[in-house]
């Protein structure tokens, strides 16, 4: 209980601070390359739900251009995701600015990934439990398939993580994350360049929960 309520946040803050110090040259290099290859702004900002569904601003390096069609609408992700953007995602370098979210207390090193605000009304009661802890830079779902598994499997893994949260468990997930990133596994789903949108879990009769 001590780790869940006090130790985890303390270790997250210290780890994020140390990581930012040591990774600052990489952050600078990536920022310059994003500006040159994709354009400004170099940081992608989006509102995401965090602990207890409190909304915060997520920071990531930009991986897609802002190209639009003749009607002024953004082109599909597949057309806007550049070769350099794919590299950033494959290596998870686009996630590095989230270390600032961890320092601010919006996120943790390990936890369920922060998803879109528009998904909040679509969760069933079990899936909504993913907001009982701070969202993470990585999580059990990410080391168990990342974008290559279904939404339902991801949410089940998120709740499993919450029910078994421990220091040892977090350390194991961090080590598995390093292995996954090195192997570039589970970057995309089979249906989308990233991950298809969550539309709610359906019952056997086809209706949503």
N, C-alpha and C positions, 0 to 999 in steps of 0.2 A: 504493500500500500504506500510505503514511503516513496518508493521509486516512482510509482504512477502519479502521485500528487506533488512531489517536491523534487526528487532526484532527477527525473527525466528532463524537466525544464532547465535545471541547472546545468546538466551535462550538454543539453542541446545548445544553450547559450555559449558555453565555453568552447564546444567543438566548432560551432559556426564562426566564432571569432577567430580561432586559430586557423580554420580553413580559409577564411577571407584574407588573413595576413599572408599565408603561404601561397595562395592561389591568385593573389592580386596581379602578378605579371600575366598570368593566363587570362584573367578577366579583362585586362587592358588590351591584350592582343586580339582576343575575340571581339571586343567592342569595336576596335579599329577595322577588323575584317568585315563585321556586320555592316558597318557604315559604308564600306567600300563596295561590298558585294550585293547588299540588299537595300540599303538606304536608311534614312532616319525616319522616325526615332529608332534608336538601336534597342531600346527596351520596350517589350510588349507588356502592357498593363491590362488586367482584366479583373473584374469583381468576382470573387469566389466565396462560398460559404465555408466557415471554419468551425472552431469549437462552439458547440451549442447553436450552430447555424448562424453565428455572427458573421456578417459580411466584411471582407477585407480585400485589399488590392494586391493581386499576385504579380510578381515581377519575373519576367523571363527574357532571354535574348530573342529578338525577332528572327523568325526563320522563313517567313513568307513575305512576298512583295505586296503592295497595295494596288495591284493592277485591277482595273475595272472594265466591264463591257461597255458597249455604246450607250447603254441606258443608265450608266453610273453605278451598277451593282458590282460588288466584288466577284471576281472570277472564282471558280471552284478551287478548293484547297490544292488539289492535284496540280493545277496549272500555276498556282502562286508559290508553291513550295519549290525553292531553288535547289540546285545541286549542293551548294554550300549549306543551305538550310537542312537538307537531309543528313549531311555530315554532322551538323550540330546536334540533331536529334539522335542519330545513331550512337554518338559518343556521350550523349546527355549533357553536353556543354551548355546547351540552351537553358538548362535548369539552374546553373550556378547563381544567377541573381536572387534565387529563392533563399539563399543564405541570409540575405538582408531581412526577408520575411521571418526567418527563424530568430534572428536577433531581436526583432520587434515583438516577438511572441505570438505572431499569427500562425506560425507553423512549427513543426518539429522535424528532427532528422528522419525519424521513422513514424509512419502513421498512414491512414487511408489518404490517397491522393485527393487534393481539392478539385472538385468538379464544377460544372456550371450552375449558376444560380437558378436557371430555368428548370433544372432537374428536381428542385426541392419538392414541388407538388406531386411528383411522380413516384417518389419512394413509398414502399410499404413500411409498416411499423418496424420490421427487422432491419431493412436497408437504412432507415433513418438513424439507426444506432451508430452509423459510421461517424456521426458528428459528436459523439460522446468524448472524443479526444481531439487534440490538434491534428490537422492534416499534415502529411509528411512529404519530405523530399523523395523518399522511397517508402515502400510498404510491402506487406506480405503478398498482395495481389501482383505487384510489379515483379517480384522475384519468382512468381509462380506462373508467369505467362505474359505479363505486361499487357499490350494491346492485342495479343493473339487469343485471349480467352473471352468468354461472353461476359456481358454486364452482370448477369446473375451470379456467375462464378466469382467475379471480382468482389461483389458486395458480400457474398458469403465469407470470403477470405478476410474482408475488412472487419466483419463482426467477430470472426474467429480470432483475429489479432487482438481486438479489444478485450475479449473474454480471457485471453491468455497473456496479456501484456506483462513483460518482464525485461529486466536489463539483459539477461542472457539471450532472450528472444530477439531483442533489438540488435544486439551484436551479431547474431547469426544472419539476420536480414541484411545488415550492412555488408557483411562478407559476401553474401550471395548476390547482392547488388553489384559489387565490384566485378564479380565473375560474369554476371549477365551483361554488363556494359562492355566488358572486354570482348565478349562473344557476339555482341550486337544482336541479342535474341529478343524476339517479341516486339520489335519496333512498331509494326503495323498489323492491323487485323487483316483477314482475308478479303474483306469487302471494301476497305477504305485505305487511303494513304496514311491516315492516322487511326481514328477509331470512329465507327459509325455512331450517330447520335443515340442516346438512351431515350426510349419512347415509353418506358414503363413496363413492369413485369405483368404478364398476362396469366390469368387462371386457365385451367384446362378448357373452360367453355369459351375462351377467346376474349373474355372481358378483363379489364385491368383491375388489379388489386385496389 
